[in-house]
Amino acid sequence: MDFAEIYKKYHDKLTFHGTIGTQTVMPFGTPDEVRETVWRNLDIAKDGGLIAAPTHMLEPEVPWANVRAYVDACRAYKR
């Protein structure tokens, strides 16, 4: 699903949890791609209503560097 499209349609009715792919960017992306995904989704949700998190539990194949990039991106994000 396209987060920007869904957010635009439902942001005033729902709070979203997830948006960081556990079958895409977390296991197979680079740390930079993880950071960009976190920041892009937080930018989309500039009016609030997003709990930036992996979409599901993290599997063992997710590189530690990507987990660290996710945490660091959340901490470093500034509007």
N, CA, C and O atoms as a Maestro MAE file, in Angstrom:
{
 s_m_m2io_version
 :::
 2.0.0
}

f_m_ct {
 s_m_title
 :::
 protein
 m_atom[316] {
  # First column is atom index #
  i_m_mmod_type
  r_m_x_coord
  r_m_y_coord
  r_m_z_coord
  i_m_residue_number
  s_m_chain_name
  s_m_pdb_residue_name
  s_m_pdb_atom_name
  i_m_atomic_number
  :::
  1 25 0.831 -1.182 0.000 1 A "MET " " N  " 7
  2 3 0.000 0.000 0.000 1 A "MET " " CA " 6
  3 2 0.876 1.246 0.000 1 A "MET " " C  " 6
  4 15 1.978 1.254 0.548 1 A "MET " " O  " 8
  5 25 0.374 2.263 -0.609 2 A "ASP " " N  " 7
  6 3 1.091 3.528 -0.660 2 A "ASP " " CA " 6
  7 2 0.738 4.347 0.583 2 A "ASP " " C  " 6
  8 15 -0.399 4.796 0.733 2 A "ASP " " O  " 8
  9 25 1.709 4.536 1.466 3 A "PHE " " N  " 7
  10 3 1.436 5.215 2.727 3 A "PHE " " CA " 6
  11 2 0.948 6.642 2.512 3 A "PHE " " C  " 6
  12 15 0.033 7.085 3.206 3 A "PHE " " O  " 8
  13 25 1.535 7.366 1.571 4 A "ALA " " N  " 7
  14 3 1.122 8.755 1.331 4 A "ALA " " CA " 6
  15 2 -0.350 8.821 0.945 4 A "ALA " " C  " 6
  16 15 -1.078 9.693 1.418 4 A "ALA " " O  " 8
  17 25 -0.783 7.921 0.104 5 A "GLU " " N  " 7
  18 3 -2.175 7.908 -0.342 5 A "GLU " " CA " 6
  19 2 -3.125 7.562 0.811 5 A "GLU " " C  " 6
  20 15 -4.151 8.218 0.996 5 A "GLU " " O  " 8
  21 25 -2.783 6.553 1.565 6 A "ILE " " N  " 7
  22 3 -3.632 6.135 2.688 6 A "ILE " " CA " 6
  23 2 -3.651 7.204 3.774 6 A "ILE " " C  " 6
  24 15 -4.698 7.493 4.353 6 A "ILE " " O  " 8
  25 25 -2.497 7.782 4.042 7 A "TYR " " N  " 7
  26 3 -2.427 8.830 5.059 7 A "TYR " " CA " 6
  27 2 -3.307 10.014 4.667 7 A "TYR " " C  " 6
  28 15 -4.057 10.541 5.489 7 A "TYR " " O  " 8
  29 25 -3.208 10.424 3.413 8 A "LYS " " N  " 7
  30 3 -3.996 11.565 2.940 8 A "LYS " " CA " 6
  31 2 -5.494 11.312 3.126 8 A "LYS " " C  " 6
  32 15 -6.252 12.217 3.476 8 A "LYS " " O  " 8
  33 25 -5.896 10.082 2.886 9 A "LYS " " N  " 7
  34 3 -7.312 9.750 2.944 9 A "LYS " " CA " 6
  35 2 -7.830 9.577 4.380 9 A "LYS " " C  " 6
  36 15 -8.968 9.942 4.676 9 A "LYS " " O  " 8
  37 25 -6.994 9.021 5.271 10 A "TYR " " N  " 7
  38 3 -7.497 8.614 6.586 10 A "TYR " " CA " 6
  39 2 -6.808 9.242 7.796 10 A "TYR " " C  " 6
  40 15 -7.128 8.884 8.930 10 A "TYR " " O  " 8
  41 25 -5.876 10.163 7.588 11 A "HIS " " N  " 7
  42 3 -5.092 10.654 8.725 11 A "HIS " " CA " 6
  43 2 -5.927 11.328 9.810 11 A "HIS " " C  " 6
  44 15 -5.517 11.379 10.969 11 A "HIS " " O  " 8
  45 25 -7.073 11.835 9.445 12 A "ASP " " N  " 7
  46 3 -7.915 12.487 10.449 12 A "ASP " " CA " 6
  47 2 -8.816 11.501 11.196 12 A "ASP " " C  " 6
  48 15 -9.558 11.890 12.098 12 A "ASP " " O  " 8
  49 25 -8.744 10.206 10.808 13 A "LYS " " N  " 7
  50 3 -9.583 9.191 11.436 13 A "LYS " " CA " 6
  51 2 -8.774 8.086 12.128 13 A "LYS " " C  " 6
  52 15 -9.286 7.402 13.014 13 A "LYS " " O  " 8
  53 25 -7.515 7.917 11.721 14 A "LEU " " N  " 7
  54 3 -6.711 6.802 12.201 14 A "LEU " " CA " 6
  55 2 -5.330 7.251 12.646 14 A "LEU " " C  " 6
  56 15 -4.822 8.285 12.214 14 A "LEU " " O  " 8
  57 25 -4.742 6.456 13.513 15 A "THR " " N  " 7
  58 3 -3.312 6.563 13.798 15 A "THR " " CA " 6
  59 2 -2.665 5.334 13.190 15 A "THR " " C  " 6
  60 15 -3.139 4.215 13.387 15 A "THR " " O  " 8
  61 25 -1.596 5.534 12.459 16 A "PHE " " N  " 7
  62 3 -0.923 4.449 11.764 16 A "PHE " " CA " 6
  63 2 0.252 3.940 12.581 16 A "PHE " " C  " 6
  64 15 0.943 4.711 13.247 16 A "PHE " " O  " 8
  65 25 0.469 2.641 12.522 17 A "HIS " " N  " 7
  66 3 1.591 1.992 13.210 17 A "HIS " " CA " 6
  67 2 2.294 1.133 12.175 17 A "HIS " " C  " 6
  68 15 1.660 0.305 11.520 17 A "HIS " " O  " 8
  69 25 3.591 1.321 12.021 18 A "GLY " " N  " 7
  70 3 4.340 0.520 11.062 18 A "GLY " " CA " 6
  71 2 4.960 1.386 9.993 18 A "GLY " " C  " 6
  72 15 5.536 2.431 10.293 18 A "GLY " " O  " 8
  73 25 4.849 0.967 8.764 19 A "THR " " N  " 7
  74 3 5.317 1.627 7.541 19 A "THR " " CA " 6
  75 2 6.773 1.342 7.207 19 A "THR " " C  " 6
  76 15 7.241 1.752 6.145 19 A "THR " " O  " 8
  77 25 7.512 0.646 8.084 20 A "ILE " " N  " 7
  78 3 8.899 0.282 7.761 20 A "ILE " " CA " 6
  79 2 8.890 -1.206 7.427 20 A "ILE " " C  " 6
  80 15 8.752 -2.044 8.317 20 A "ILE " " O  " 8
  81 25 9.036 -1.531 6.156 21 A "GLY " " N  " 7
  82 3 8.849 -2.894 5.667 21 A "GLY " " CA " 6
  83 2 9.793 -3.938 6.258 21 A "GLY " " C  " 6
  84 15 11.015 -3.795 6.202 21 A "GLY " " O  " 8
  85 25 9.205 -4.987 6.825 22 A "THR " " N  " 7
  86 3 10.011 -6.069 7.397 22 A "THR " " CA " 6
  87 2 10.347 -7.146 6.376 22 A "THR " " C  " 6
  88 15 11.099 -8.073 6.678 22 A "THR " " O  " 8
  89 25 9.801 -7.033 5.175 23 A "GLN " " N  " 7
  90 3 10.150 -7.959 4.095 23 A "GLN " " CA " 6
  91 2 10.846 -7.231 2.954 23 A "GLN " " C  " 6
  92 15 11.152 -7.825 1.920 23 A "GLN " " O  " 8
  93 25 11.092 -5.942 3.150 24 A "THR " " N  " 7
  94 3 11.730 -5.154 2.094 24 A "THR " " CA " 6
  95 2 12.926 -4.401 2.650 24 A "THR " " C  " 6
  96 15 14.045 -4.913 2.647 24 A "THR " " O  " 8
  97 25 12.690 -3.197 3.122 25 A "VAL " " N  " 7
  98 3 13.805 -2.309 3.492 25 A "VAL " " CA " 6
  99 2 14.589 -2.794 4.714 25 A "VAL " " C  " 6
  100 15 15.815 -2.684 4.734 25 A "VAL " " O  " 8
  101 25 13.913 -3.323 5.723 26 A "MET " " N  " 7
  102 3 14.663 -3.735 6.918 26 A "MET " " CA " 6
  103 2 15.651 -4.879 6.631 26 A "MET " " C  " 6
  104 15 16.815 -4.768 7.017 26 A "MET " " O  " 8
  105 25 15.242 -5.956 5.980 27 A "PRO " " N  " 7
  106 3 16.224 -7.017 5.750 27 A "PRO " " CA " 6
  107 2 17.140 -6.786 4.546 27 A "PRO " " C  " 6
  108 15 18.274 -7.265 4.536 27 A "PRO " " O  " 8
  109 25 16.664 -6.059 3.533 28 A "PHE " " N  " 7
  110 3 17.413 -5.987 2.279 28 A "PHE " " CA " 6
  111 2 17.929 -4.602 1.915 28 A "PHE " " C  " 6
  112 15 18.744 -4.471 1.002 28 A "PHE " " O  " 8
  113 25 17.473 -3.576 2.608 29 A "GLY " " N  " 7
  114 3 17.936 -2.228 2.318 29 A "GLY " " CA " 6
  115 2 19.250 -1.926 3.008 29 A "GLY " " C  " 6
  116 15 19.730 -2.696 3.840 29 A "GLY " " O  " 8
  117 25 19.814 -0.806 2.652 30 A "THR " " N  " 7
  118 3 21.026 -0.326 3.317 30 A "THR " " CA " 6
  119 2 20.603 0.520 4.517 30 A "THR " " C  " 6
  120 15 19.443 0.924 4.603 30 A "THR " " O  " 8
  121 25 21.516 0.792 5.438 31 A "PRO " " N  " 7
  122 3 21.169 1.702 6.526 31 A "PRO " " CA " 6
  123 2 20.659 3.056 6.026 31 A "PRO " " C  " 6
  124 15 19.747 3.631 6.619 31 A "PRO " " O  " 8
  125 25 21.239 3.564 4.946 32 A "ASP " " N  " 7
  126 3 20.760 4.835 4.380 32 A "ASP " " CA " 6
  127 2 19.328 4.713 3.879 32 A "ASP " " C  " 6
  128 15 18.537 5.639 4.058 32 A "ASP " " O  " 8
  129 25 18.980 3.599 3.260 33 A "GLU " " N  " 7
  130 3 17.607 3.393 2.776 33 A "GLU " " CA " 6
  131 2 16.616 3.279 3.935 33 A "GLU " " C  " 6
  132 15 15.488 3.765 3.847 33 A "GLU " " O  " 8
  133 25 17.044 2.637 5.015 34 A "VAL " " N  " 7
  134 3 16.189 2.565 6.202 34 A "VAL " " CA " 6
  135 2 15.937 3.969 6.729 34 A "VAL " " C  " 6
  136 15 14.792 4.336 6.988 34 A "VAL " " O  " 8
  137 25 16.984 4.748 6.888 35 A "ARG " " N  " 7
  138 3 16.873 6.119 7.393 35 A "ARG " " CA " 6
  139 2 15.969 6.953 6.480 35 A "ARG " " C  " 6
  140 15 15.095 7.671 6.967 35 A "ARG " " O  " 8
  141 25 16.170 6.865 5.169 36 A "GLU " " N  " 7
  142 3 15.356 7.620 4.221 36 A "GLU " " CA " 6
  143 2 13.878 7.226 4.311 36 A "GLU " " C  " 6
  144 15 13.000 8.085 4.218 36 A "GLU " " O  " 8
  145 25 13.605 5.939 4.490 37 A "THR " " N  " 7
  146 3 12.227 5.471 4.600 37 A "THR " " CA " 6
  147 2 11.570 6.015 5.861 37 A "THR " " C  " 6
  148 15 10.434 6.489 5.822 37 A "THR " " O  " 8
  149 25 12.283 5.945 6.970 38 A "VAL " " N  " 7
  150 3 11.750 6.487 8.226 38 A "VAL " " CA " 6
  151 2 11.441 7.968 8.059 38 A "VAL " " C  " 6
  152 15 10.338 8.411 8.382 38 A "VAL " " O  " 8
  153 25 12.391 8.727 7.565 39 A "TRP " " N  " 7
  154 3 12.210 10.173 7.428 39 A "TRP " " CA " 6
  155 2 11.129 10.523 6.417 39 A "TRP " " C  " 6
  156 15 10.356 11.454 6.643 39 A "TRP " " O  " 8
  157 25 11.060 9.793 5.303 40 A "ARG " " N  " 7
  158 3 10.022 10.054 4.296 40 A "ARG " " CA " 6
  159 2 8.635 9.853 4.912 40 A "ARG " " C  " 6
  160 15 7.742 10.678 4.719 40 A "ARG " " O  " 8
  161 25 8.458 8.757 5.651 41 A "ASN " " N  " 7
  162 3 7.149 8.485 6.240 41 A "ASN " " CA " 6
  163 2 6.800 9.488 7.333 41 A "ASN " " C  " 6
  164 15 5.640 9.879 7.466 41 A "ASN " " O  " 8
  165 25 7.774 9.901 8.102 42 A "LEU " " N  " 7
  166 3 7.518 10.934 9.108 42 A "LEU " " CA " 6
  167 2 7.201 12.273 8.449 42 A "LEU " " C  " 6
  168 15 6.382 13.036 8.961 42 A "LEU " " O  " 8
  169 25 7.839 12.564 7.322 43 A "ASP " " N  " 7
  170 3 7.501 13.780 6.573 43 A "ASP " " CA " 6
  171 2 6.063 13.729 6.052 43 A "ASP " " C  " 6
  172 15 5.343 14.726 6.106 43 A "ASP " " O  " 8
  173 25 5.653 12.571 5.553 44 A "ILE " " N  " 7
  174 3 4.281 12.408 5.061 44 A "ILE " " CA " 6
  175 2 3.296 12.672 6.193 44 A "ILE " " C  " 6
  176 15 2.267 13.317 5.992 44 A "ILE " " O  " 8
  177 25 3.615 12.172 7.374 45 A "ALA " " N  " 7
  178 3 2.718 12.294 8.523 45 A "ALA " " CA " 6
  179 2 3.030 13.546 9.339 45 A "ALA " " C  " 6
  180 15 3.043 13.506 10.569 45 A "ALA " " O  " 8
  181 25 3.276 14.636 8.660 46 A "LYS " " N  " 7
  182 3 3.673 15.871 9.346 46 A "LYS " " CA " 6
  183 2 2.605 16.393 10.302 46 A "LYS " " C  " 6
  184 15 2.906 17.165 11.212 46 A "LYS " " O  " 8
  185 25 1.354 15.970 10.096 47 A "ASP " " N  " 7
  186 3 0.271 16.388 10.987 47 A "ASP " " CA " 6
  187 2 0.075 15.421 12.153 47 A "ASP " " C  " 6
  188 15 -0.882 15.555 12.916 47 A "ASP " " O  " 8
  189 25 0.977 14.445 12.292 48 A "GLY " " N  " 7
  190 3 0.867 13.462 13.368 48 A "GLY " " CA " 6
  191 2 0.125 12.220 12.917 48 A "GLY " " C  " 6
  192 15 -0.271 12.100 11.758 48 A "GLY " " O  " 8
  193 25 -0.055 11.305 13.844 49 A "GLY " " N  " 7
  194 3 -0.823 10.104 13.534 49 A "GLY " " CA " 6
  195 2 -0.008 8.956 12.990 49 A "GLY " " C  " 6
  196 15 -0.564 8.064 12.349 49 A "GLY " " O  " 8
  197 25 1.294 8.946 13.224 50 A "LEU " " N  " 7
  198 3 2.128 7.820 12.799 50 A "LEU " " CA " 6
  199 2 3.039 7.403 13.940 50 A "LEU " " C  " 6
  200 15 3.758 8.221 14.513 50 A "LEU " " O  " 8
  201 25 2.995 6.127 14.258 51 A "ILE " " N  " 7
  202 3 3.985 5.522 15.134 51 A "ILE " " CA " 6
  203 2 4.951 4.815 14.194 51 A "ILE " " C  " 6
  204 15 4.666 3.724 13.701 51 A "ILE " " O  " 8
  205 25 6.096 5.446 13.950 52 A "ALA " " N  " 7
  206 3 7.074 4.906 12.993 52 A "ALA " " CA " 6
  207 2 7.684 3.652 13.594 52 A "ALA " " C  " 6
  208 15 8.392 3.710 14.599 52 A "ALA " " O  " 8
  209 25 7.402 2.519 12.968 53 A "ALA " " N  " 7
  210 3 7.863 1.237 13.492 53 A "ALA " " CA " 6
  211 2 7.924 0.236 12.350 53 A "ALA " " C  " 6
  212 15 7.316 0.446 11.300 53 A "ALA " " O  " 8
  213 25 8.656 -0.849 12.553 54 A "PRO " " N  " 7
  214 3 8.582 -1.938 11.572 54 A "PRO " " CA " 6
  215 2 7.136 -2.447 11.492 54 A "PRO " " C  " 6
  216 15 6.385 -2.366 12.464 54 A "PRO " " O  " 8
  217 25 6.765 -2.965 10.332 55 A "THR " " N  " 7
  218 3 5.395 -3.420 10.125 55 A "THR " " CA " 6
  219 2 5.075 -4.701 10.884 55 A "THR " " C  " 6
  220 15 3.905 -5.043 11.058 55 A "THR " " O  " 8
  221 25 6.090 -5.401 11.330 56 A "HIS " " N  " 7
  222 3 5.909 -6.666 12.019 56 A "HIS " " CA " 6
  223 2 7.185 -6.918 12.809 56 A "HIS " " C  " 6
  224 15 8.070 -6.063 12.847 56 A "HIS " " O  " 8
  225 25 7.285 -8.070 13.431 57 A "MET " " N  " 7
  226 3 8.510 -8.384 14.164 57 A "MET " " CA " 6
  227 2 9.698 -8.489 13.202 57 A "MET " " C  " 6
  228 15 9.536 -8.849 12.036 57 A "MET " " O  " 8
  229 25 10.870 -8.175 13.697 58 A "LEU " " N  " 7
  230 3 12.067 -8.264 12.873 58 A "LEU " " CA " 6
  231 2 12.608 -9.695 12.900 58 A "LEU " " C  " 6
  232 15 12.816 -10.282 13.962 58 A "LEU " " O  " 8
  233 25 12.822 -10.222 11.730 59 A "GLU " " N  " 7
  234 3 13.354 -11.579 11.583 59 A "GLU " " CA " 6
  235 2 14.871 -11.560 11.754 59 A "GLU " " C  " 6
  236 15 15.492 -10.502 11.657 59 A "GLU " " O  " 8
  237 25 15.469 -12.724 12.007 60 A "PRO " " N  " 7
  238 3 16.913 -12.794 12.250 60 A "PRO " " CA " 6
  239 2 17.795 -12.296 11.097 60 A "PRO " " C  " 6
  240 15 18.944 -11.917 11.321 60 A "PRO " " O  " 8
  241 25 17.267 -12.293 9.871 61 A "GLU " " N  " 7
  242 3 18.095 -11.861 8.737 61 A "GLU " " CA " 6
  243 2 18.236 -10.341 8.634 61 A "GLU " " C  " 6
  244 15 18.986 -9.856 7.787 61 A "GLU " " O  " 8
  245 25 17.543 -9.591 9.465 62 A "VAL " " N  " 7
  246 3 17.685 -8.132 9.432 62 A "VAL " " CA " 6
  247 2 19.048 -7.768 10.016 62 A "VAL " " C  " 6
  248 15 19.338 -8.093 11.167 62 A "VAL " " O  " 8
  249 25 19.883 -7.096 9.225 63 A "PRO " " N  " 7
  250 3 21.214 -6.716 9.723 63 A "PRO " " CA " 6
  251 2 21.110 -5.751 10.909 63 A "PRO " " C  " 6
  252 15 20.262 -4.860 10.943 63 A "PRO " " O  " 8
  253 25 21.990 -5.959 11.863 64 A "TRP " " N  " 7
  254 3 22.012 -5.084 13.034 64 A "TRP " " CA " 6
  255 2 22.186 -3.627 12.618 64 A "TRP " " C  " 6
  256 15 21.618 -2.737 13.251 64 A "TRP " " O  " 8
  257 25 22.954 -3.372 11.575 65 A "ALA " " N  " 7
  258 3 23.164 -1.994 11.109 65 A "ALA " " CA " 6
  259 2 21.837 -1.343 10.707 65 A "ALA " " C  " 6
  260 15 21.668 -0.137 10.885 65 A "ALA " " O  " 8
  261 25 20.898 -2.123 10.169 66 A "ASN " " N  " 7
  262 3 19.598 -1.569 9.782 66 A "ASN " " CA " 6
  263 2 18.723 -1.299 10.998 66 A "ASN " " C  " 6
  264 15 17.963 -0.331 11.019 66 A "ASN " " O  " 8
  265 25 18.829 -2.146 12.001 67 A "VAL " " N  " 7
  266 3 18.092 -1.896 13.244 67 A "VAL " " CA " 6
  267 2 18.604 -0.597 13.867 67 A "VAL " " C  " 6
  268 15 17.826 0.254 14.299 67 A "VAL " " O  " 8
  269 25 19.900 -0.472 13.900 68 A "ARG " " N  " 7
  270 3 20.526 0.732 14.464 68 A "ARG " " CA " 6
  271 2 20.132 1.976 13.658 68 A "ARG " " C  " 6
  272 15 19.850 3.029 14.231 68 A "ARG " " O  " 8
  273 25 20.114 1.848 12.322 69 A "ALA " " N  " 7
  274 3 19.730 2.971 11.459 69 A "ALA " " CA " 6
  275 2 18.290 3.401 11.729 69 A "ALA " " C  " 6
  276 15 17.990 4.595 11.733 69 A "ALA " " O  " 8
  277 25 17.405 2.440 11.952 70 A "TYR " " N  " 7
  278 3 16.009 2.747 12.272 70 A "TYR " " CA " 6
  279 2 15.919 3.548 13.575 70 A "TYR " " C  " 6
  280 15 15.266 4.590 13.629 70 A "TYR " " O  " 8
  281 25 16.576 3.054 14.613 71 A "VAL " " N  " 7
  282 3 16.543 3.728 15.919 71 A "VAL " " CA " 6
  283 2 17.153 5.123 15.803 71 A "VAL " " C  " 6
  284 15 16.580 6.099 16.288 71 A "VAL " " O  " 8
  285 25 18.307 5.214 15.166 72 A "ASP " " N  " 7
  286 3 18.973 6.512 15.018 72 A "ASP " " CA " 6
  287 2 18.133 7.495 14.207 72 A "ASP " " C  " 6
  288 15 18.084 8.682 14.530 72 A "ASP " " O  " 8
  289 25 17.468 7.007 13.152 73 A "ALA " " N  " 7
  290 3 16.625 7.874 12.317 73 A "ALA " " CA " 6
  291 2 15.458 8.430 13.118 73 A "ALA " " C  " 6
  292 15 15.117 9.606 12.994 73 A "ALA " " O  " 8
  293 25 14.848 7.587 13.937 74 A "CYS " " N  " 7
  294 3 13.739 8.061 14.782 74 A "CYS " " CA " 6
  295 2 14.215 9.113 15.769 74 A "CYS " " C  " 6
  296 15 13.535 10.115 15.990 74 A "CYS " " O  " 8
  297 25 15.367 8.892 16.355 75 A "ARG " " N  " 7
  298 3 15.894 9.839 17.332 75 A "ARG " " CA " 6
  299 2 16.338 11.152 16.685 75 A "ARG " " C  " 6
  300 15 16.204 12.218 17.286 75 A "ARG " " O  " 8
  301 25 16.862 11.076 15.468 76 A "ALA " " N  " 7
  302 3 17.441 12.254 14.825 76 A "ALA " " CA " 6
  303 2 16.432 13.078 14.039 76 A "ALA " " C  " 6
  304 15 16.724 14.214 13.664 76 A "ALA " " O  " 8
  305 25 15.243 12.524 13.781 77 A "TYR " " N  " 7
  306 3 14.279 13.217 12.937 77 A "TYR " " CA " 6
  307 2 13.894 14.561 13.530 77 A "TYR " " C  " 6
  308 15 13.588 14.680 14.716 77 A "TYR " " O  " 8
  309 25 13.918 15.552 12.681 78 A "LYS " " N  " 7
  310 3 13.502 16.912 13.058 78 A "LYS " " CA " 6
  311 2 12.604 17.434 11.956 78 A "LYS " " C  " 6
  312 15 12.872 17.224 10.774 78 A "LYS " " O  " 8
  313 25 11.557 18.102 12.337 79 A "ARG " " N  " 7
  314 3 10.667 18.717 11.348 79 A "ARG " " CA " 6
  315 2 11.275 19.970 10.830 79 A "ARG " " C  " 6
  316 15 10.681 20.641 9.985 79 A "ARG " " O  " 8
  :::
 }
 m_bond[315] {
  # First column is bond index #
  i_m_from
  i_m_to
  i_m_order
  :::
  1 1 2 1
  2 2 3 1
  3 3 4 2
  4 3 5 1
  5 5 6 1
  6 6 7 1
  7 7 8 2
  8 7 9 1
  9 9 10 1
  10 10 11 1
  11 11 12 2
  12 11 13 1
  13 13 14 1
  14 14 15 1
  15 15 16 2
  16 15 17 1
  17 17 18 1
  18 18 19 1
  19 19 20 2
  20 19 21 1
  21 21 22 1
  22 22 23 1
  23 23 24 2
  24 23 25 1
  25 25 26 1
  26 26 27 1
  27 27 28 2
  28 27 29 1
  29 29 30 1
  30 30 31 1
  31 31 32 2
  32 31 33 1
  33 33 34 1
  34 34 35 1
  35 35 36 2
  36 35 37 1
  37 37 38 1
  38 38 39 1
  39 39 40 2
  40 39 41 1
  41 41 42 1
  42 42 43 1
  43 43 44 2
  44 43 45 1
  45 45 46 1
  46 46 47 1
  47 47 48 2
  48 47 49 1
  49 49 50 1
  50 50 51 1
  51 51 52 2
  52 51 53 1
  53 53 54 1
  54 54 55 1
  55 55 56 2
  56 55 57 1
  57 57 58 1
  58 58 59 1
  59 59 60 2
  60 59 61 1
  61 61 62 1
  62 62 63 1
  63 63 64 2
  64 63 65 1
  65 65 66 1
  66 66 67 1
  67 67 68 2
  68 67 69 1
  69 69 70 1
  70 70 71 1
  71 71 72 2
  72 71 73 1
  73 73 74 1
  74 74 75 1
  75 75 76 2
  76 75 77 1
  77 77 78 1
  78 78 79 1
  79 79 80 2
  80 79 81 1
  81 81 82 1
  82 82 83 1
  83 83 84 2
  84 83 85 1
  85 85 86 1
  86 86 87 1
  87 87 88 2
  88 87 89 1
  89 89 90 1
  90 90 91 1
  91 91 92 2
  92 91 93 1
  93 93 94 1
  94 94 95 1
  95 95 96 2
  96 95 97 1
  97 97 98 1
  98 98 99 1
  99 99 100 2
  100 99 101 1
  101 101 102 1
  102 102 103 1
  103 103 104 2
  104 103 105 1
  105 105 106 1
  106 106 107 1
  107 107 108 2
  108 107 109 1
  109 109 110 1
  110 110 111 1
  111 111 112 2
  112 111 113 1
  113 113 114 1
  114 114 115 1
  115 115 116 2
  116 115 117 1
  117 117 118 1
  118 118 119 1
  119 119 120 2
  120 119 121 1
  121 121 122 1
  122 122 123 1
  123 123 124 2
  124 123 125 1
  125 125 126 1
  126 126 127 1
  127 127 128 2
  128 127 129 1
  129 129 130 1
  130 130 131 1
  131 131 132 2
  132 131 133 1
  133 133 134 1
  134 134 135 1
  135 135 136 2
  136 135 137 1
  137 137 138 1
  138 138 139 1
  139 139 140 2
  140 139 141 1
  141 141 142 1
  142 142 143 1
  143 143 144 2
  144 143 145 1
  145 145 146 1
  146 146 147 1
  147 147 148 2
  148 147 149 1
  149 149 150 1
  150 150 151 1
  151 151 152 2
  152 151 153 1
  153 153 154 1
  154 154 155 1
  155 155 156 2
  156 155 157 1
  157 157 158 1
  158 158 159 1
  159 159 160 2
  160 159 161 1
  161 161 162 1
  162 162 163 1
  163 163 164 2
  164 163 165 1
  165 165 166 1
  166 166 167 1
  167 167 168 2
  168 167 169 1
  169 169 170 1
  170 170 171 1
  171 171 172 2
  172 171 173 1
  173 173 174 1
  174 174 175 1
  175 175 176 2
  176 175 177 1
  177 177 178 1
  178 178 179 1
  179 179 180 2
  180 179 181 1
  181 181 182 1
  182 182 183 1
  183 183 184 2
  184 183 185 1
  185 185 186 1
  186 186 187 1
  187 187 188 2
  188 187 189 1
  189 189 190 1
  190 190 191 1
  191 191 192 2
  192 191 193 1
  193 193 194 1
  194 194 195 1
  195 195 196 2
  196 195 197 1
  197 197 198 1
  198 198 199 1
  199 199 200 2
  200 199 201 1
  201 201 202 1
  202 202 203 1
  203 203 204 2
  204 203 205 1
  205 205 206 1
  206 206 207 1
  207 207 208 2
  208 207 209 1
  209 209 210 1
  210 210 211 1
  211 211 212 2
  212 211 213 1
  213 213 214 1
  214 214 215 1
  215 215 216 2
  216 215 217 1
  217 217 218 1
  218 218 219 1
  219 219 220 2
  220 219 221 1
  221 221 222 1
  222 222 223 1
  223 223 224 2
  224 223 225 1
  225 225 226 1
  226 226 227 1
  227 227 228 2
  228 227 229 1
  229 229 230 1
  230 230 231 1
  231 231 232 2
  232 231 233 1
  233 233 234 1
  234 234 235 1
  235 235 236 2
  236 235 237 1
  237 237 238 1
  238 238 239 1
  239 239 240 2
  240 239 241 1
  241 241 242 1
  242 242 243 1
  243 243 244 2
  244 243 245 1
  245 245 246 1
  246 246 247 1
  247 247 248 2
  248 247 249 1
  249 249 250 1
  250 250 251 1
  251 251 252 2
  252 251 253 1
  253 253 254 1
  254 254 255 1
  255 255 256 2
  256 255 257 1
  257 257 258 1
  258 258 259 1
  259 259 260 2
  260 259 261 1
  261 261 262 1
  262 262 263 1
  263 263 264 2
  264 263 265 1
  265 265 266 1
  266 266 267 1
  267 267 268 2
  268 267 269 1
  269 269 270 1
  270 270 271 1
  271 271 272 2
  272 271 273 1
  273 273 274 1
  274 274 275 1
  275 275 276 2
  276 275 277 1
  277 277 278 1
  278 278 279 1
  279 279 280 2
  280 279 281 1
  281 281 282 1
  282 282 283 1
  283 283 284 2
  284 283 285 1
  285 285 286 1
  286 286 287 1
  287 287 288 2
  288 287 289 1
  289 289 290 1
  290 290 291 1
  291 291 292 2
  292 291 293 1
  293 293 294 1
  294 294 295 1
  295 295 296 2
  296 295 297 1
  297 297 298 1
  298 298 299 1
  299 299 300 2
  300 299 301 1
  301 301 302 1
  302 302 303 1
  303 303 304 2
  304 303 305 1
  305 305 306 1
  306 306 307 1
  307 307 308 2
  308 307 309 1
  309 309 310 1
  310 310 311 1
  311 311 312 2
  312 311 313 1
  313 313 314 1
  314 314 315 1
  315 315 316 2
  :::
 }
}
